Amino acid sequence: MRLFKVLFLSFIVFSCSSREEVNQQTDNLNYLKVYEGYLYSRPGDVLDSLSWVVSEFKEKSEYSAYSALLYSIAFEQKYGIVRIDSIINKSAQWYSIGEDYYNRCRSMLYKSIALYSLNRVDSNAYLTIKEAESLYKKIDIDNNHVGATLFLYLGRMNRAKSQAGVAEEYLKKSLELSKLANYRTGVLNSSLELFTFYLSYKRYSEALSSIACFGDEEQLPPYIEYNLYNSLFNYYVAKKDTKIATEYLKKILNITNTEELDINYPKIYYQLALQYKRMEQPDSTLHYGVLSVNSIKDSNSTDSHFYYRYLGDIYASMGDLKPSISYYKKAYHSYINAYTKLSRNRVLEIERKYDVEQKNLQIASLEKERIIFINFIFLLISVIIITSSIYYIKKRRIQKKISECEINAKRFEESLNKLWITSEICKSTSFIFPQLIDNVYMEAVRSRKLSNEVFDSLNSIIDQANSLSRSSLSSITTTDEFFAIYGDIENLDQLTDFEKLIYVLNEEGFSNLEIANFLNSSEASIRTMKGKILKKIQRISPENSSIS
């Protein structure tokens, strides 16, 4: 009883603690849902509140998965990219096994954005966002912010794949949904993407009309401001207006709050040097060429050699060969190191992406499984062949036995037919011989008055016929067939041969008259013989008196 009380109290404590944990988790999730309303209006505040996600992410927790998703959305809203792909990958993995299709769609969308941010030609990014699009349409998500972001990146990726018509359609959908949701960042991003798209196809009037919305903007997010100035620079370069193009490059250099902005300063300075060269201002060209080289942070990057070489070309054009040769050497070493590093990084990326060692182990495992499967198939085929052979041999044997049985049955049937016809003939003529003897006897009695000699002669013939008949009938009881059929009858060996026949025929169900006809005797004699037989049997075995 005490043990029961302890167990009962333990169950109550466990139930209460489990219920408290469930309630705590529910409260945490409800608390996080408050951030949903600030994702698109105040993403910086959301990032500050969820900064713990970066260092304290717990994979097997809905709270952590939801926090990581909100963090990734807010980060993309503030900076236009998703840097930490490991966090959103774990979040997507969590939602992939549940029934929360809304968050599954969002986690897949931002996973693809993370892959696209790291590498714009990554095919996995496109495959992932297509899955998100399929889920978005399947469950009919009623959230224009999600739809606008989804179609924006679909437009960008299809544009990178040179799918111009599809890209334009997606970007227009993104702009439409952004306007419906009064989603300012979405409107700016999709408009800017359409501007770049139209510019690449020299549709200048459509390009300018697509960014008309920027005229009312006083302060832009840094990454949108950067993209806008860069796009306008390309526009004025295409229009061959060098001075205005140069001004937009300088505006890029004046952007503040450049955190998380991937500004390629060597390229910007190089473009400025190129513009001043077109305006035939050698001093400014050299100045920005030097700044381009000095702003290089990694001399082994893939484009660093180009800026070294360009500065070397500037010095060479000025006749100053010593620095020119020096920068040419740097360009050479930078090129060799960059593409050596690129090749190594590419190998590491491929190994990391496809996990070559793991794939090799899987291949080896599959090879073993293939060998086992082939051996199993071979064994199975061998068993089938052996079984079929045994079955065929047994079938042949059975067929042979069936044929032999059919032949024996046919022979037996023929023998049975012969026995039947002979037995029928014997039965139908069995009464003739006794009747003949009776007639002869009556004739002998009648001829006695005429001659005693004839009478004696006829009686002798009758006695001789009866004697021969009985002796021939009695020989039946000595045959092997008789003992094989009737040898099990009790006390049969105590009877005479003639009595044995009477006893057996009586057991087979024949009447006294039929027995008399079979044995060339009279019915009265048969009754008399039965009486004698009964007395013998009763004397030997009193309990057996079946004969009548």
C-alpha positions as CSV (number, residue, x, y, z in Angstrom):
1,M,0.0,0.0,0.0
2,R,2.9,2.4,0.8
3,L,4.5,1.6,-2.5
4,F,1.2,2.4,-4.3
5,K,1.0,5.8,-2.5
6,V,4.6,6.6,-3.5
7,L,4.0,5.7,-7.1
8,F,0.7,7.7,-7.1
9,L,2.4,10.8,-5.7
10,S,5.3,10.4,-8.2
11,F,2.8,10.3,-11.0
12,I,1.0,13.4,-9.8
13,V,4.4,15.3,-9.5
14,F,5.5,14.1,-13.0
15,S,2.2,15.1,-14.5
16,C,2.3,18.5,-13.0
17,S,5.9,19.1,-14.0
18,S,5.1,17.9,-17.6
19,R,2.1,20.1,-17.7
20,E,4.2,23.1,-16.5
21,E,6.8,22.4,-19.2
22,V,4.1,22.2,-21.9
23,N,2.5,25.4,-20.6
24,Q,5.9,27.1,-20.5
25,Q,6.7,26.1,-24.1
26,T,3.3,27.3,-25.2
27,D,3.9,30.6,-23.5
28,N,7.3,31.0,-25.2
29,L,5.8,30.3,-28.6
30,N,3.0,32.8,-28.0
31,Y,5.7,35.3,-26.9
32,L,7.6,34.8,-30.1
33,K,4.5,35.3,-32.2
34,V,4.4,38.9,-31.1
35,Y,7.5,39.4,-33.2
36,E,5.6,38.4,-36.3
37,G,4.0,41.8,-36.4
38,Y,7.3,43.6,-36.4
39,L,9.2,41.5,-38.9
40,Y,8.6,43.9,-41.8
41,S,8.3,47.2,-40.0
42,R,11.0,47.0,-37.3
43,P,13.4,44.1,-38.3
44,G,16.3,45.7,-36.4
45,D,14.4,45.5,-33.1
46,V,13.5,41.8,-33.8
47,L,17.2,41.0,-34.5
48,D,18.3,42.6,-31.2
49,S,15.7,40.6,-29.3
50,L,16.6,37.3,-31.0
51,S,20.4,37.8,-31.0
52,W,20.8,34.7,-28.7
53,V,19.8,32.5,-31.6
54,V,23.2,32.8,-33.2
55,S,25.1,31.2,-30.2
56,E,22.4,29.2,-28.4
57,F,20.4,27.4,-31.1
58,K,19.0,24.1,-30.0
59,E,18.1,21.9,-32.9
60,K,15.4,19.7,-31.4
61,S,13.0,22.3,-30.2
62,E,10.1,24.0,-31.8
63,Y,10.9,27.2,-29.9
64,S,14.4,27.2,-31.3
65,A,13.3,26.4,-34.8
66,Y,10.6,29.2,-34.8
67,S,13.2,31.6,-33.3
68,A,15.7,30.8,-36.0
69,L,13.1,31.3,-38.7
70,L,12.0,34.7,-37.3
71,Y,15.7,35.7,-37.0
72,S,16.4,34.8,-40.6
73,I,13.4,36.7,-41.9
74,A,14.3,39.8,-39.9
75,F,17.9,39.6,-41.0
76,E,16.9,39.4,-44.7
77,Q,14.5,42.4,-44.2
78,K,17.3,44.5,-42.7
79,Y,20.3,43.5,-44.8
80,G,18.8,41.9,-48.0
81,I,20.6,38.7,-47.5
82,V,20.8,35.7,-45.1
83,R,24.3,35.1,-43.9
84,I,24.1,32.2,-41.4
85,D,22.8,29.4,-43.4
86,S,23.3,26.7,-40.7
87,I,20.6,28.2,-38.5
88,I,17.9,28.4,-41.1
89,N,18.9,24.9,-42.4
90,K,18.2,23.4,-38.9
91,S,15.0,25.3,-38.7
92,A,13.9,24.0,-42.2
93,Q,14.9,20.5,-41.0
94,W,12.6,20.8,-38.0
95,Y,9.6,21.9,-39.9
96,S,10.1,19.4,-42.7
97,I,8.8,16.5,-40.5
98,G,5.8,18.3,-39.0
99,E,2.4,19.5,-40.3
100,D,3.1,23.2,-39.9
101,Y,3.1,23.8,-43.7
102,Y,3.0,27.6,-43.4
103,N,6.3,27.7,-41.5
104,R,7.7,24.8,-43.6
105,C,7.1,27.0,-46.7
106,R,8.8,30.0,-45.0
107,S,11.8,28.0,-43.8
108,M,12.4,26.5,-47.2
109,L,12.1,30.0,-48.8
110,Y,14.7,31.5,-46.5
111,K,16.9,28.4,-46.7
112,S,17.0,29.0,-50.5
113,I,17.7,32.8,-49.9
114,A,20.7,31.8,-47.7
115,L,22.1,29.5,-50.4
116,Y,21.5,32.2,-53.0
117,S,23.3,34.8,-50.8
118,L,26.3,32.6,-50.5
119,N,26.5,31.5,-54.1
120,R,24.2,33.0,-56.8
121,V,24.7,30.1,-59.1
122,D,24.0,27.3,-56.6
123,S,21.4,25.0,-58.1
124,N,20.2,23.9,-54.7
125,A,18.9,27.3,-54.0
126,Y,16.7,27.2,-57.1
127,L,15.5,23.6,-56.3
128,T,14.6,24.6,-52.7
129,I,12.7,27.8,-53.7
130,K,10.7,25.8,-56.3
131,E,9.7,23.4,-53.5
132,A,8.6,26.4,-51.4
133,E,6.6,27.8,-54.4
134,S,4.9,24.4,-54.8
135,L,4.0,24.3,-51.1
136,Y,2.9,28.0,-51.2
137,K,0.4,27.2,-54.0
138,K,-0.7,23.9,-52.6
139,I,-1.8,25.2,-49.2
140,D,-2.8,28.6,-50.6
141,I,-0.9,30.8,-48.1
142,D,-2.7,34.1,-47.5
143,N,0.3,36.2,-46.7
144,N,1.3,38.8,-49.3
145,H,4.6,39.5,-47.6
146,V,5.7,35.8,-48.0
147,G,4.4,35.8,-51.6
148,A,6.2,39.0,-52.5
149,T,9.5,37.7,-51.1
150,L,9.0,34.3,-52.8
151,F,8.4,35.8,-56.2
152,L,11.2,38.4,-55.8
153,Y,13.8,35.7,-55.4
154,L,12.2,33.5,-58.0
155,G,12.6,36.5,-60.4
156,R,16.2,37.0,-59.5
157,M,17.1,33.3,-59.9
158,N,15.3,32.9,-63.2
159,R,17.0,36.0,-64.4
160,A,20.4,34.4,-63.5
161,K,19.3,31.4,-65.5
162,S,18.5,33.6,-68.5
163,Q,14.8,32.9,-68.3
164,A,13.8,36.4,-69.2
165,G,10.1,36.0,-69.6
166,V,9.6,33.9,-66.5
167,A,11.8,36.3,-64.4
168,E,9.8,39.4,-65.6
169,E,6.5,37.6,-64.7
170,Y,7.7,36.7,-61.2
171,L,9.0,40.3,-60.5
172,K,5.7,41.8,-61.6
173,K,3.9,39.4,-59.2
174,S,6.2,40.4,-56.4
175,L,5.6,44.1,-57.0
176,E,1.8,43.6,-57.2
177,L,1.7,41.6,-53.8
178,S,4.0,44.2,-52.2
179,K,1.6,47.0,-53.1
180,L,-1.4,45.0,-51.8
181,A,0.4,44.5,-48.5
182,N,1.7,48.1,-48.3
183,Y,5.1,46.4,-48.1
184,R,7.5,49.2,-48.7
185,T,10.7,47.2,-48.8
186,G,9.1,44.7,-51.2
187,V,8.0,47.5,-53.5
188,L,11.5,49.0,-53.6
189,N,13.3,45.7,-54.1
190,S,11.0,44.4,-56.9
191,S,11.0,47.8,-58.6
192,L,14.8,47.9,-58.5
193,E,15.0,44.4,-59.9
194,L,12.6,45.3,-62.7
195,F,14.8,48.4,-63.4
196,T,17.9,46.2,-63.7
197,F,16.0,43.7,-65.8
198,Y,14.8,46.3,-68.3
199,L,18.2,47.9,-68.4
200,S,19.9,44.7,-69.4
201,Y,17.5,44.5,-72.4
202,K,17.9,48.2,-73.2
203,R,14.3,49.0,-72.5
204,Y,15.2,52.3,-71.0
205,S,11.8,54.0,-70.8
206,E,10.3,51.0,-68.9
207,A,13.4,50.9,-66.7
208,L,13.0,54.6,-65.6
209,S,9.3,54.2,-65.0
210,S,9.9,51.2,-62.8
211,I,11.9,53.2,-60.3
212,A,9.6,56.2,-60.2
213,C,8.6,55.1,-56.7
214,F,12.1,56.0,-55.4
215,G,11.3,59.7,-56.0
216,D,9.2,59.9,-52.8
217,E,11.8,58.1,-50.6
218,E,13.9,60.2,-48.3
219,Q,15.9,57.5,-46.5
220,L,16.5,54.1,-47.9
221,P,17.9,51.0,-46.2
222,P,21.6,50.9,-46.9
223,Y,21.5,47.8,-49.1
224,I,18.7,49.2,-51.3
225,E,20.5,52.5,-51.5
226,Y,23.7,50.6,-52.6
227,N,21.8,48.6,-55.2
228,L,20.0,51.7,-56.5
229,Y,23.2,53.7,-57.0
230,N,24.9,50.8,-58.6
231,S,22.0,50.3,-61.0
232,L,21.8,54.0,-61.9
233,F,25.6,53.9,-62.5
234,N,25.1,51.1,-65.0
235,Y,22.2,53.0,-66.6
236,Y,24.3,56.2,-67.2
237,V,27.2,54.1,-68.4
238,A,24.8,52.6,-71.0
239,K,23.7,56.1,-71.9
240,K,27.4,57.1,-72.1
241,D,26.9,59.9,-69.6
242,T,30.2,59.6,-67.8
243,K,29.9,62.5,-65.4
244,I,26.6,61.4,-63.9
245,A,27.8,57.8,-63.8
246,T,30.8,59.0,-61.8
247,E,28.6,60.9,-59.3
248,Y,26.7,57.7,-58.5
249,L,29.9,55.8,-57.9
250,K,30.9,58.5,-55.4
251,K,27.5,58.3,-53.7
252,I,28.2,54.6,-53.1
253,L,31.4,55.6,-51.3
254,N,29.4,58.0,-49.2
255,I,26.9,55.4,-47.9
256,T,26.9,55.1,-44.1
257,N,25.9,52.1,-42.0
258,T,27.7,49.7,-44.4
259,E,27.6,46.8,-42.0
260,E,26.6,43.5,-43.7
261,L,27.0,45.3,-47.1
262,D,29.2,43.4,-49.4
263,I,30.7,46.5,-51.1
264,N,33.5,45.7,-53.5
265,Y,35.6,48.8,-52.9
266,P,38.5,47.8,-55.3
267,K,35.9,47.5,-58.1
268,I,34.3,50.9,-57.2
269,Y,37.6,52.7,-57.3
270,Y,38.6,50.9,-60.5
271,Q,35.3,52.0,-62.1
272,L,36.0,55.6,-61.0
273,A,39.5,55.4,-62.5
274,L,38.0,54.1,-65.7
275,Q,35.5,56.9,-65.9
276,Y,38.2,59.5,-65.3
277,K,40.3,57.9,-67.9
278,R,37.4,58.4,-70.4
279,M,37.2,62.0,-69.3
280,E,41.0,62.3,-70.0
281,Q,42.0,63.2,-66.4
282,P,45.2,61.1,-65.8
283,D,45.8,62.4,-62.2
284,S,42.4,61.3,-61.0
285,T,42.8,58.1,-63.0
286,L,46.0,57.3,-61.2
287,H,44.6,58.4,-57.8
288,Y,41.6,56.0,-58.0
289,G,43.8,53.3,-59.5
290,V,46.0,53.4,-56.4
291,L,43.0,53.5,-54.1
292,S,41.6,50.4,-55.9
293,V,44.9,48.5,-55.2
294,N,45.2,49.8,-51.6
295,S,41.6,48.8,-50.8
296,I,42.3,45.2,-51.7
297,K,41.9,43.1,-48.5
298,D,42.7,39.7,-50.0
299,S,45.3,39.7,-52.7
300,N,44.4,36.1,-53.5
301,S,40.8,36.9,-54.4
302,T,39.8,36.1,-58.0
303,D,39.6,39.6,-59.3
304,S,42.6,41.2,-57.4
305,H,45.1,40.5,-60.2
306,F,42.9,42.5,-62.5
307,Y,43.3,45.7,-60.4
308,Y,47.1,45.2,-60.0
309,R,47.4,44.8,-63.7
310,Y,45.3,47.9,-64.4
311,L,47.4,50.0,-62.2
312,G,50.5,48.6,-63.9
313,D,49.0,49.6,-67.2
314,I,48.5,53.2,-65.9
315,Y,52.1,53.4,-64.9
316,A,53.3,51.9,-68.2
317,S,51.2,54.4,-70.1
318,M,53.0,57.2,-68.1
319,G,56.4,55.7,-68.9
320,D,57.1,54.8,-65.3
321,L,58.3,51.2,-65.8
322,K,59.6,50.3,-62.4
323,P,56.2,50.5,-60.5
324,S,54.6,49.1,-63.6
325,I,56.7,46.0,-63.5
326,S,56.2,45.7,-59.7
327,Y,52.4,45.7,-60.2
328,Y,52.6,43.3,-63.1
329,K,54.5,40.9,-60.8
330,K,51.8,41.3,-58.1
331,A,49.1,40.7,-60.7
332,Y,50.9,37.5,-61.8
333,H,51.3,36.1,-58.3
334,S,47.8,37.2,-57.3
335,Y,46.4,35.3,-60.4
336,I,48.4,32.1,-59.6
337,N,47.5,32.2,-55.9
338,A,43.8,33.1,-56.5
339,Y,43.1,30.3,-59.0
340,T,45.1,27.9,-57.0
341,K,43.1,28.9,-53.9
342,L,39.9,28.8,-56.0
343,S,40.6,25.3,-57.2
344,R,41.3,24.2,-53.6
345,N,38.2,25.9,-52.3
346,R,36.2,24.4,-55.2
347,V,37.4,21.0,-54.2
348,L,36.6,21.6,-50.6
349,E,33.2,23.0,-51.5
350,I,32.4,19.9,-53.6
351,E,33.6,17.6,-50.9
352,R,31.6,19.6,-48.3
353,K,28.5,19.8,-50.5
354,Y,28.5,16.3,-51.7
355,D,30.5,14.7,-48.8
356,V,32.7,12.7,-51.2
357,E,34.1,10.4,-48.5
358,Q,30.6,9.6,-47.3
359,K,29.4,9.1,-50.9
360,N,32.4,6.7,-51.4
361,L,31.4,4.8,-48.3
362,Q,27.8,4.7,-49.6
363,I,29.0,3.4,-53.0
364,A,31.1,0.7,-51.3
365,S,28.1,-0.2,-49.2
366,L,25.8,-0.3,-52.2
367,E,28.4,-2.4,-54.0
368,K,28.4,-4.9,-51.2
369,E,24.6,-4.9,-51.2
370,R,24.7,-5.4,-55.0
371,I,27.0,-8.4,-54.6
372,I,24.8,-9.8,-51.8
373,F,21.7,-9.2,-53.9
374,I,23.3,-10.9,-57.0
375,N,24.3,-13.9,-54.8
376,F,20.8,-14.0,-53.4
377,I,19.3,-13.9,-56.9
378,F,21.7,-16.6,-58.0
379,L,20.9,-18.8,-55.0
380,L,17.2,-18.2,-55.5
381,I,17.4,-19.2,-59.2
382,S,19.4,-22.3,-58.2
383,V,16.8,-23.2,-55.6
384,I,14.1,-22.7,-58.2
385,I,15.9,-24.8,-60.7
386,I,16.6,-27.6,-58.2
387,T,13.0,-27.4,-56.9
388,S,11.6,-27.5,-60.5
389,S,13.9,-30.4,-61.3
390,I,12.7,-32.4,-58.3
391,Y,9.2,-31.4,-59.0
392,Y,9.6,-32.5,-62.6
393,I,11.2,-35.8,-61.6
394,K,8.5,-36.5,-59.0
395,K,5.8,-35.5,-61.5
396,R,7.2,-37.9,-64.1
397,R,7.3,-40.7,-61.4
398,I,3.7,-39.9,-60.4
399,Q,2.6,-39.8,-64.0
400,K,4.4,-43.2,-64.6
401,K,2.6,-44.6,-61.5
402,I,-0.7,-43.2,-62.6
403,S,-0.1,-44.8,-66.1
404,E,0.7,-48.1,-64.4
405,C,-2.4,-47.8,-62.2
406,E,-4.5,-47.0,-65.1
407,I,-3.1,-50.1,-67.0
408,N,-3.6,-52.2,-63.9
409,A,-7.1,-50.8,-63.4
410,K,-7.9,-51.6,-67.0
411,R,-6.6,-55.1,-66.6
412,F,-8.5,-55.5,-63.3
413,E,-11.6,-54.3,-65.0
414,E,-11.1,-56.8,-67.8
415,S,-10.5,-59.6,-65.2
416,L,-13.5,-58.4,-63.2
417,N,-15.6,-58.6,-66.3
418,K,-14.4,-62.1,-67.1
419,L,-15.1,-63.1,-63.5
420,W,-18.5,-61.6,-63.7
421,I,-19.5,-63.3,-66.9
422,T,-18.2,-66.7,-65.7
423,S,-19.8,-66.3,-62.3
424,E,-23.1,-65.4,-64.0
425,I,-22.8,-68.4,-66.2
426,C,-22.0,-70.7,-63.2
427,K,-24.9,-69.2,-61.2
428,S,-27.4,-69.6,-64.1
429,T,-26.4,-73.3,-64.7
430,S,-25.6,-74.4,-61.2
431,F,-29.1,-75.8,-60.6
432,I,-28.9,-78.0,-63.8
433,F,-26.4,-80.6,-62.4
434,P,-28.4,-81.3,-59.2
435,Q,-31.6,-81.5,-61.2
436,L,-29.9,-83.8,-63.6
437,I,-28.9,-86.1,-60.8
438,D,-32.4,-86.0,-59.3
439,N,-33.9,-86.9,-62.7
440,V,-31.4,-89.7,-63.1
441,Y,-32.3,-91.0,-59.7
442,M,-36.0,-90.9,-60.4
443,E,-35.3,-92.7,-63.7
444,A,-33.3,-95.3,-61.7
445,V,-36.2,-95.8,-59.3
446,R,-38.6,-96.2,-62.2
447,S,-36.2,-98.6,-64.0
448,R,-35.9,-100.8,-60.9
449,K,-39.0,-102.5,-61.7
450,L,-37.5,-103.5,-65.1
451,S,-34.0,-104.4,-64.1
452,N,-32.1,-104.2,-60.8
453,E,-28.8,-104.1,-62.8
454,V,-29.8,-100.9,-64.5
455,F,-30.9,-99.4,-61.2
456,D,-27.6,-100.3,-59.5
457,S,-25.7,-99.0,-62.5
458,L,-27.5,-95.6,-62.4
459,N,-27.0,-95.3,-58.6
460,S,-23.4,-96.0,-59.1
461,I,-23.1,-93.2,-61.6
462,I,-24.9,-90.8,-59.3
463,D,-22.7,-91.6,-56.4
464,Q,-19.6,-91.3,-58.5
465,A,-20.7,-87.9,-59.8
466,N,-21.5,-86.6,-56.3
467,S,-18.1,-87.9,-55.1
468,L,-16.2,-86.2,-57.9
469,S,-18.2,-83.0,-57.4
470,R,-17.5,-82.8,-53.7
471,S,-13.8,-83.6,-54.1
472,S,-13.4,-81.0,-56.8
473,L,-15.2,-78.4,-54.7
474,S,-13.3,-79.3,-51.6
475,S,-10.0,-78.6,-53.4
476,I,-11.0,-74.9,-53.4
477,T,-10.4,-74.6,-49.6
478,T,-6.7,-75.6,-50.0
479,T,-5.8,-72.8,-52.3
480,D,-3.7,-69.7,-51.2
481,E,-6.5,-67.4,-52.4
482,F,-9.0,-69.0,-50.1
483,F,-6.7,-68.6,-47.1
484,A,-5.8,-65.0,-48.1
485,I,-9.5,-64.0,-48.2
486,Y,-11.1,-66.2,-45.4
487,G,-8.1,-67.2,-43.3
488,D,-9.1,-64.7,-40.5
489,I,-12.4,-66.5,-39.8
490,E,-12.3,-68.1,-36.3
491,N,-12.5,-71.9,-36.0
492,L,-12.6,-72.4,-39.7
493,D,-9.7,-74.9,-39.5
494,Q,-11.9,-77.2,-37.3
495,L,-14.4,-77.8,-40.2
496,T,-14.1,-80.2,-43.1
497,D,-13.5,-78.8,-46.6
498,F,-17.1,-79.2,-47.6
499,E,-18.3,-77.6,-44.3
500,K,-15.9,-74.7,-44.9
501,L,-17.5,-74.0,-48.2
502,I,-21.0,-74.1,-46.7
503,Y,-19.9,-71.8,-43.9
504,V,-18.2,-69.3,-46.1
505,L,-21.1,-69.1,-48.6
506,N,-23.5,-68.6,-45.7
507,E,-21.3,-65.8,-44.4
508,E,-21.3,-64.2,-47.9
509,G,-25.1,-64.1,-47.7
510,F,-26.2,-66.9,-50.1
511,S,-29.5,-68.7,-49.4
512,N,-29.7,-72.5,-48.7
513,L,-31.0,-73.2,-52.2
514,E,-28.2,-71.2,-53.8
515,I,-25.6,-73.0,-51.7
516,A,-27.2,-76.3,-52.6
517,N,-27.0,-75.5,-56.3
518,F,-23.4,-74.3,-56.0
519,L,-22.3,-77.5,-54.2
520,N,-24.5,-80.0,-56.3
521,S,-26.5,-80.9,-53.2
522,S,-30.1,-80.6,-52.0
523,E,-31.5,-77.8,-49.9
524,A,-32.3,-80.3,-47.1
525,S,-28.7,-81.6,-47.1
526,I,-27.5,-78.1,-46.8
527,R,-29.7,-77.4,-43.8
528,T,-28.5,-80.6,-42.2
529,M,-24.9,-79.6,-42.8
530,K,-25.5,-76.2,-41.3
531,G,-26.8,-77.9,-38.1
532,K,-23.7,-80.0,-37.8
533,I,-21.5,-76.9,-38.4
534,L,-23.4,-75.0,-35.7
535,K,-22.9,-77.7,-33.2
536,K,-19.2,-77.9,-33.9
537,I,-18.8,-74.1,-33.5
538,Q,-20.9,-74.0,-30.3
539,R,-18.8,-76.8,-28.9
540,I,-15.5,-75.0,-29.7
541,S,-16.7,-71.4,-29.1
542,P,-20.1,-71.2,-27.4
543,E,-20.4,-67.4,-27.8
544,N,-20.3,-67.7,-31.6
545,S,-23.6,-68.8,-33.2
546,S,-24.0,-66.6,-36.2
547,I,-24.7,-69.5,-38.7
548,S,-28.4,-70.2,-39.3
